[in-house]
Every structure is written in C-alpha cells, then in structure tokens.
C-alpha cells in the first residue's frame, strides 16, 4: 500500500516517466530484478529500491532482470512446407509416359483425340468441383458469420435464456444449406464422458501466443517457495522506482486514492488460459462472451469469458448462459495467476458504473482444458412399427443422411438407436432403436465441436469496482 506517490518525466511531451512509490513492504522480500504490478495500471520493471532515508538498497541489473514479455514469439512460417530440393523439382518436371487402354484397331491419331477429349472432360469436372468447393466455402463463411451475430439477435436475452432452458442445445436444420456443410466442423461421440479428445488437435492461432506448463501444480509450488536472494526485507519502509509508467494513467490518478503495488511471482506476467469457478450473484441473464470486468486476485481486466460445466472429466460442455443455480467455470485469456485467489465478476453498465454479477475463486491455468459445444439436430417420428421408426424434418436431402449415418441417435426419453437407411430424396430416414418409441418423443442427433475463448484481454485502468460502487 503506497503512502506517497511521485511521478517524474523528462519533459511535458513525454508519454511515460518514472513513478516513485513509498510505503511499507509486506509479505515477501522484494528484489529490484523482479517485476511488480500496479493495480489498475499494469506490470512494470523496477529501476531501483531505496530505504526510507533515500539510501540505495538495490539497483536493477539488466542482465538478471525479468523480461516484461507477456506473449510468446509467433513464427508465422513455422507450419509452412519446406522448399523442395533440386532433385524433387527435377523429378516433378520429368513426365512419365502414360499408358491407357484404347479400343482394338485404334490408330495413334485416334488415340490422341481420345486423350484430348478425356482431358477436356476432366477439366470441366475439375472446374465444376472447384465451383462447388467455392460455394461450400462461401456458405461456411456465411454460417460462421451467423454464429458470430447470435448475440445481436432481436430477441431479448431473457427469451433466449428461457428457450435454452426448455430446449437445451437444440437447433433447426437449415433448409437452404446442406447440413454436411453447415455442421462440417462438428463430430459425433460414442460417449461424451469416456470418448477421448486430443487437446492438441486443431488449435487456433492465438494458442501460439500463450504459455503452458508441463505440470501446473509443480510450477505453483515452486513459485510459492521462490524468494529472491537479495532485496528489501518485509517490514521496511522503502521507495520503489518504476520505469516507463504511462503519463495518461498518472493524469487520471487522484491523490488519496489507495494504490497497491504487488511483486510478481515467476511466470505471472505471461499470458495463458485462466479458468475460474463462479457463483451467480444476479438475476439477470448472462450469456457466454458477455463483456465483463474481472477482479482476479490483484489483477483487474476486461474480457469476454466463455462458460462451461464444472465436473471431473477429459472434456467439459459449453454453456450458452450462466446457469441460474449452481456454479460454472469461466475461461478466458489472461496473465498467469496461481490459486488460491478470489474472483469478482462485474458487468459494465451503459452509464459506466459496474454491477457485481458473480463471485468465485481461481480454478487453474491450463490451455489443455477441452470445452465442447453440443448441438442437437431434432427430428419428428412420422411412422412407428416396433423398434423401427421413420423420422422426418431432421434432414432435407439424401446426401446429408448418408453423411451422418455413422452418428448415433437418442431421444428425450432415453432411447438409443442408429440410422438404417435413407428413404426417398427429401431427407426421411429409417431408424432402429433399442426399444419402441412413444408418439410424443423427439429424436435427437448430438454433434460436438471444440470452442475457444476470444482474445479479448484488456487491462482495466479505471477506479476499483468497489470504490466505484461506494461512490454511487
């Protein structure tokens, strides 16, 4: 806790300067070579440490000082194909003689015409296939844009939350787009709890910017037992000189407002995927990717976390809305923190004030936590004869039925089955279940896709949330 704050800049036009913070040191020994975090401002390196009389205690050593680098270096060409060798280019240029069967008695002149006809036909087919691929890619991009615009739907958040409670994860199969194109990134699972899912599969580009631990628990214990060899001892009155503090933050700082400076443990300046267990403290609906202000330990930042269920397993189900009762896990990109640490979630209102919506604690820091989005395609039983059922309105063409035939089916009343064959050309399917179905039952096909939180981390530089709430 700072007792006195002074800002020094080289000139009036300087955008940053040196911040001198004086106060009593508590907790652990503080070294000039480690980093500190100024609550509401950010991470900074120390220039020097003085005692209460202004005598130098320790000056930073550039060769031993911890780097402020928060993100990993990304090599955009890391996954690119290597340049072929001269031998490979030579082999590619050499044309191998092509042998083909021709009708008996065909001359070489006639055979050449047959070759040209085949090449023209293959070129037309290739062109048709490329046009189909372009159309499918265009449709896929349009569908992804529709998914991004779900939060901007005209329906109110209360209505969408009510629909989610009544029909969880159910969607209608689009009529104008092939289901095999619309849900091409999804897959079927034999068992959600026991089917393995590789956490290193199809990672986004943002994962190249973060850090991960080989063993988080071991790193946590080492960080708590770590202590610098030299520095200021707890209980001393010290003055810490911080370099490159932005002037705009100092201009907004009000004298007399509490200012806390925290020493960072190893790795706490690096970005990763942080998970927190939250309990809802408000009646208003809270959807995934809603902008929030999180006070996680001594850090305060803006983000758009995604919510998932909290239970043991190799994968967790994504939640569209924060459950009205119980708990859920909020996941976002943020600097590394070691539990235990309290977490407060605030929602920023239109007038700039903050409203407390959830409380909880830090769970872990792990990019390997698999969060899976479930989508249920629904169909209506049209005809039933024993265990055989004809289902309609799940698909609208025969190609989609053939594509999703390996995926198992289930019903709302707990029956399990599979697709036997397609009926006609309009998407009707014949299914076989383990038991006869009831007339009011609904047939569902569960599909799964892994999702990741958006990169939305932003340091919150305003006043403390509790201070803001007390001022109101």
Number of C-alpha atoms within 10 A of each C-alpha: 14 19 14 13 16 11 17 13 16 10 9 8 8 10 13 20 18 20 23 21 21 22 20 14 20 14 10 15 17 25 24 26 23 21 23 23 19 17 21 21 21 18 22 22 21 24 21 20 26 19 17 14 9 10 11 13 16 19 16 17 13 10 7 10 16 18 15 13 10 19 16 13 10 13 9 9 8 8 7 7 7 8 8 8 8 9 9 10 11 10 10 10 9 8 8 8 6 5 6 7 6 13 7 6 7 11 10 10 8 11 15 12 11 14 13 11 12 12 12 12 12 12 12 12 12 12 12 12 12 12 12 12 12 12 12 17 13 12 17 18 13 13 16 12 11 13 11 10 10 10 16 11 10 7 10 11 17 12 11 17 21 12 13 15 13 10 11 15 18 17 11 13 19 12 11 8 15 18 21 17 14 18 17 11 12 17 15 17 16 11 9 18 12 11 10 12 14 10 15 9 8 8 12 9 10 15 18 14 15 21 19 16 15 8 9 14 14 10 14 18 11 13 16 11 8 12 15 13 8 13 18 20 15 14 13 14 17 24 27 24 21 23 17 15 22 18 20 10 13 17 9 11 17 10 10 10 11 14 19 15 22 18 18 17 20 19 20 20 24 20 23 26 22 24 25 26 22 25 21 21 15 12 9 13 18 23 20 19 20 14 16 21 24 23 20 21 16 16 21 24 21 21 24 23 27 25 30 27 19 17 11 8 11 17 24 21 20 23 23 19 21 25 19 16 10 11 19 23 25 26 29 24 25 27 21 23 27 21 16 11 15 17 22 21 25 21 19 16 9 7 6 9 14 19 19 19 19 20 19 21 19 21 21 20 27 19 21 14 18 21 23 21 19 21 20 20 20 22 22 17 21 13 13 16 10 12 13 19 23 20 24 20 18 23 25 20 18 17 16 18 24 16 11 17 16 12 16 18 22 19 18 11 12 11 18 17 20 17 22 16 16 21 16 10 12 16 19 22 26 18 21 19 18 14 13 14 22 12 11 9 15 17 25 21 20 21 21 18 17 21 15 22 19 15 14 15 17 14 17 19 16 15 16 18 21 13 11 14 13 8 8 7
